[in-house]
Amino acid sequence: MDSGRLEAFSDGVFAVAITVLALGLAVPVPGHDHESMFRQLAGHWPSFAAFAISFMTIGIIWVNHHTLFKNFARIDRTLLFINLLLLFFVVTIPFATATMASYLRSGGTGATEAAVIYQGVFEGMGLAFGGLFWWSVRKQHLKVAFTPEAGRAAVIRFGAGNVAYLAAIGVAFVSAPASLLVSGLVAVYYIFEHTPARSQEGPGGPGGPEGPEENMDRRDVIG
């Protein structure tokens, strides 16, 4: 299958997810005490915080998804289904975000459970994305080849965020807002993360010097 066709389908799903995410934002209805709109908006900070982190996460997934697929030499049937699994979790992020925003201010058991759902969706997304990269390395679908050692290191770096999401689930039982903050930090981590490539084998060889565009393709910033 042409990777361009798969990317186009995935891009549409990302666009829908972000659009639905924005639909959850609304200006609060004025209260009986006629407090200012800015005060009411400030009181709805959980909605805006959850939206900002979820928007940033989906955006980073989209960027890194494009970077990864740009480096694919070929795509097999298994990759198609793993990509569908990734998109499944992406489209559930708006639901998890709305749930988190609804219960975060109230605190208590509801906020904890909402945070667990939120982080569970992110964990599923991370595992699916990690599985996508792991399969591509294992089956040598990438244009850039990896040595076994470099491949293992790349997969570990790629999936490091999954450990943080698991930790965020545990943090949710202590503090739901702190759990949300962990998700934001994971997103920042994946903005700067890169995967290593095989050492160059010499001029003109398979791993020889490359132009700026090809070198740019080596960078897999993972989401």
C-alpha positions in Angstrom: 0.0 0.0 0.0 1.2 3.5 -0.8 2.2 5.3 2.4 0.8 8.5 1.0 -2.7 7.0 1.0 -2.4 5.7 4.5 -1.1 9.1 5.7 -4.0 10.9 4.1 -6.5 8.7 5.9 -4.6 9.1 9.2 -4.4 12.9 8.7 -8.2 13.0 8.4 -8.6 11.1 11.6 -6.2 13.5 13.4 -8.1 16.5 12.1 -11.5 15.1 13.2 -10.1 14.3 16.7 -8.7 17.8 17.2 -12.0 19.3 15.9 -14.1 17.2 18.3 -11.7 18.2 21.1 -12.4 21.9 20.5 -16.1 21.3 20.6 -15.8 20.6 24.3 -14.9 24.2 25.0 -17.7 26.5 25.9 -18.1 29.9 27.6 -19.8 29.2 31.0 -23.4 30.4 31.5 -23.5 33.5 33.7 -24.3 32.6 37.3 -26.9 34.2 39.6 -24.3 36.3 41.3 -23.4 38.0 38.0 -19.7 37.5 38.4 -17.6 38.6 35.4 -17.0 36.3 32.5 -13.3 36.2 33.1 -13.8 35.0 36.6 -16.1 32.2 35.3 -13.6 31.3 32.7 -10.9 31.1 35.4 -13.1 28.8 37.3 -13.2 26.4 34.3 -9.5 26.0 34.1 -9.6 22.2 34.1 -11.4 22.3 30.7 -8.7 24.6 29.2 -5.8 22.7 30.8 -7.1 19.3 29.6 -7.8 20.8 26.2 -4.3 22.3 25.8 -2.5 19.1 26.8 -4.7 16.9 24.6 -4.4 19.3 21.7 -0.6 19.4 22.1 -0.5 15.6 22.4 -2.6 15.0 19.3 -0.6 17.6 17.4 2.7 16.0 18.3 1.4 12.5 17.4 0.5 13.9 14.0 3.9 15.4 13.4 5.7 12.3 14.5 3.4 10.0 12.6 4.3 11.9 9.5 8.0 11.8 10.3 7.9 8.0 10.9 5.9 7.2 7.7 8.2 9.4 5.6 10.9 6.9 6.5 9.0 3.8 5.6 10.3 1.9 2.6 7.3 -0.4 2.6 4.1 -1.1 4.5 2.6 -4.5 5.2 -0.8 -5.6 6.4 0.3 -5.7 10.1 1.4 -2.1 10.0 -2.1 -1.2 8.7 -3.8 -2.8 11.6 -1.4 -1.3 14.2 -2.0 2.1 12.7 -5.7 1.6 13.0 -5.2 0.7 16.7 -3.3 3.9 17.1 -6.1 5.9 15.4 -8.7 4.2 17.7 -7.0 5.7 20.8 -6.5 9.0 19.1 -10.2 9.4 18.5 -11.0 8.5 22.1 -8.8 11.3 23.4 -11.7 13.9 23.1 -13.9 11.7 25.2 -11.2 11.2 27.8 -10.5 14.9 27.8 -14.1 15.9 28.3 -14.4 13.4 31.2 -11.3 14.7 32.8 -12.4 18.3 32.5 -15.8 17.5 34.0 -14.6 15.8 37.1 -11.3 17.5 37.8 -12.7 20.5 39.6 -14.9 18.5 41.9 -12.1 16.3 43.2 -12.6 13.1 45.1 -13.2 9.7 43.6 -14.7 11.1 40.4 -11.6 13.1 39.6 -9.3 10.1 40.3 -11.3 7.8 38.1 -11.5 10.4 35.3 -7.7 10.9 35.5 -7.2 7.1 35.3 -9.4 6.9 32.2 -7.5 9.8 30.6 -4.1 8.3 31.3 -5.3 4.9 30.2 -6.3 6.3 26.8 -2.8 7.9 26.5 -1.2 4.7 27.6 -3.0 2.8 24.9 -2.1 5.4 22.3 1.6 5.2 23.4 1.7 1.4 23.2 0.1 1.4 19.8 2.6 4.0 18.5 5.4 2.2 20.1 4.2 -1.1 18.5 4.1 0.7 15.1 7.8 1.7 15.5 8.8 -1.7 16.9 7.3 -3.6 14.1 8.9 -1.3 11.5 12.3 -1.8 13.0 11.9 -5.6 13.5 10.7 -6.1 9.9 13.2 -3.6 8.5 10.5 -1.5 6.9 12.4 1.8 7.4 14.6 3.4 4.8 17.3 3.8 7.5 18.6 0.5 8.7 19.4 -0.2 12.4 22.0 -2.5 13.9 20.4 -4.8 16.6 21.8 -2.6 19.4 20.7 0.7 17.8 17.3 -0.8 17.1 16.8 -1.8 20.7 17.9 1.6 21.9 15.6 3.3 19.5 12.6 1.3 20.6 13.3 2.0 24.2 13.6 5.7 23.6 10.5 5.6 21.4 8.4 3.9 24.1 9.8 5.7 27.2 6.6 7.8 27.5 4.6 4.7 28.2 6.4 4.3 31.5 5.5 7.9 32.3 1.8 7.3 31.4 1.8 4.3 33.7 3.3 6.4 36.5 0.6 9.1 35.8 -2.1 6.5 36.4 -0.5 5.9 39.8 -0.2 9.6 40.5 -3.9 10.0 39.7 -4.8 8.2 43.0 -2.9 10.9 44.8 -3.6 14.0 42.7 -5.6 14.2 39.5 -4.1 17.7 38.5 -0.6 16.3 39.0 -1.5 13.4 36.8 -2.6 15.8 34.1 0.8 17.6 34.4 2.6 14.4 33.8 0.9 14.1 30.4 2.0 17.6 29.5 5.6 16.7 30.4 5.5 13.6 28.3 4.3 15.7 25.3 7.3 18.0 25.8 9.7 15.0 26.0 8.5 13.8 22.6 9.0 17.2 21.0 12.8 16.8 21.4 13.2 13.0 21.2 15.3 11.5 18.3 16.2 8.0 17.4 19.7 6.9 16.4 20.6 5.6 13.0 23.2 3.0 11.9 26.8 4.3 11.9 27.9 5.4 8.5 29.8 2.7 6.6 31.8 5.1 4.3 31.4 7.4 1.3 29.0 6.1 -1.3 28.1 3.0 0.9 24.7 2.1 2.3 25.4 4.2 5.3 27.5 6.8 3.5 27.1 10.6 3.7 23.7 11.9 2.8 22.2 15.1 1.8 20.4 17.4 4.3 17.0 16.1 3.3 17.9 12.5 3.9 19.6 13.4 7.2 16.5 15.1 8.2 14.5 12.0 7.5 16.6 10.1 10.0 15.0 12.0 12.9 12.1 10.1 14.3 10.5 12.4 16.9 8.2 10.0 18.6 4.7 10.6 20.0 
